[in-house]
Each structure stands twice: as C-alpha cells, then as structure tokens.
C-alpha cells in the first residue's frame, strides 16, 4: 500500500552574498553570508557550495549528506572547515570538477593547509569521499536526485548544476557571465572530442545555452551581482545582472528565478532598489538569507 504522505523538495538560502561576507545594520535584510544553499528531499541533503552560509545549516536529520562545489573561489568554500568539524563522523560525498589542472580534492587541499588553514581535510573524523564531476552534460544520481553538470562561463572555471527529482528541475547558475570571455580553455576544448562543439557553446554563447539548460525549470538561482551600469565596468569578472535574470525567466519559462551572489557593497537599501525593477508577478525575486522555496 502506497503512503499518502506527500514528498517534499525544498531549497533553503543559507548564504547569498558574493565575493566577500559582510555584516552590519546595512546588510540585515538580505544577509551577509556567502554562497551556500540546501536542496533537500525526504532522504537527501544536497548542499550547493560551502561559503560562510553553510554555517546556517538546519538539522538534517538522518538524510544522506552531499556537497556540490561549483568552483573553489574562496567565497564558495570559506565555510568548509567549520562545516566538516560540525559533521562529526557522518559520511559526506563532495562533488566537483577538475579546473586549472586540479581536481576538487587538490583544490580544497590547497586551501585547507598551512599557511592558509592550520589543519588538513584528513584531520576531520567525517568519512569524506571525493567524486569527480564531468561538465559534459552527462548525469549522475545522488539517491533519488539526478544531477546534470555543464560548464559555467566564469574565469578559471565553474559548474552549472541541474537537480531533477519527482519530475521537477532546479538549476544553480552562480558565477556565470552572459557574454563570451577571453578564455584560454576554449582551444583545448575544441580539440577535446568527448566534450565537442555543443559544450564549447557554453563559453561562446553562454546565455543561449543557459536558457536551454534551464528550460521549464521550477526554480533557478541566477548570479545577478551587477547592475547593467556596473557590468560595463566589470566585464570578464564572471558575473551577470538582474536584467539577464529577467530575460532568463522569460525565455526559459522558469517558474521562479532567484537572484543571488549579491555584491558585498550592495546594502539592503540598494538591493531594495533593484527589487523595484523586477516583474511584479513574483517570477523574479531577490534572494534573502533564510528564504525557503518549495520545489515540490
């Protein structure tokens, strides 16, 4: 006999600040912790990035714990040591792609060792397994969740993740620039047969590819760090604008686009001003720390 209990999938904003954590009265509404999000089903707790927001994790119960790392820029991994210390002997799977010739384990080892951190990953009692992510559009399963990875258009590399479960899609598109970058990886990829021309388009036509990747998703987190005016001064830094978040929602038919990776100098008052420029129907919103979105 089937259970009458409705399955539930939620996305919790643990931290949505970009580049640097901030604090103070001017940053209380949207929060100051850096990138970390919790995608949770009845059996799985999948954490996306390990910025300082990871310290805001709620009780995960007896769910399996996995961590998807988009890339190793410091604002996305700064909270990792304290998180690992709090996990005790729990089993944790850490997923990430190889970029700049370094695996996810090598990148995290670079951060968590002297002189940058006093102890290494192996000191923690948690049972940690590292798993390689291939950014070629192929998928892998984390319990009842299917995960698909493609490259994000970001200096040094980053990953776009799509999490699919119970007929729903959630897309995490942080550290993404909507225009082609001067990227020295492109010649390599053009010669890399397994990736091919279709994946190369994620670098040459990034916005068009993201629109296709996020098609009809229930929820998408999108990097809208800049205003259009700021973007003109920060081209090639690897981030996008709230205007492109609106475009993504409209062209991809996303149920709700949530703007994340708020710039560290954007106060609550400044972000409220951007909020006034968004569609009034609630299809594009500004992320706030502790927000919970129901996907199913």
C-alpha positions, 0 to 999 in steps of 0.5 A: 500500500502506497503512503499518502504522505506527500514528498517534499523538495525544498531549497533553503538560502543559507548564504547569498552574498558574493565575493566577500561576507559582510555584516552590519545594520546595512546588510540585515535584510538580505544577509551577509553570508556567502554562497551556500544553499540546501536542496533537500528531499525526504532522504537527501541533503544536497548542499550547493557550495560551502561559503560562510552560509553553510554555517546556517545549516538546519538539522538534517536529520538522518538524510544522506549528506552531499556537497556540490562545489561549483568552483573553489573561489574562496567565497564558495568554500570559506565555510568548509572547515567549520562545516566538516568539524560540525559533521562529526563522523557522518559520511559526506560525498563532495562533488566537483570538477577538475579546473586549472589542472586540479581536481576538487580534492587538490583544490580544497587541499590547497586551501585547507593547509598551512599557511592558509588553514592550520589543519588538513581535510584528513584531520576531520573524523567525517568519512569524506569521499571525493567524486569527480564531476564531468561538465559534459552534460552527462548525469549522475544520481545522488539517491533519488536526485539526478544531477546534470553538470555543464560548464559555467562561463566564469574565469578559471572555471565553474559548474552549472548544476541541474537537480531533477527529482519527482519530475521537477528541475532546479538549476544553480547558475552562480558565477556565470557571465552572459557574454563570451570571455577571453578564455584560454580553455576554449582551444583545448576544448575544441580539440577535446572530442568527448566534450565537442562543439555543443559544450564549447557553446557554453563559453561562446554563447553562454546565455543561449545555452543557459536558457536551454539548460534551464528550460521549464525549470521550477526554480533557478538561482541566477548570479545577478551581482551587477547592475547593467551600469556596473557590468560595463565596468566589470566585464570578464569578472564572471558575473551577470545582472538582474536584467539577464535574470529577467530575460532568463525567466522569460525565455526559459519559462522558469517558474521562479528565478532567484537572484543571488551572489549579491555584491558585498557593497550592495546594502539592503537599501540598494538591493531594495532598489533593484527589487523595484525593477523586477516583474511584479508577478513574483517570477523574479525575486531577490534572494534573502538569507533564510528564504525557503522555496518549495520545489515540490 
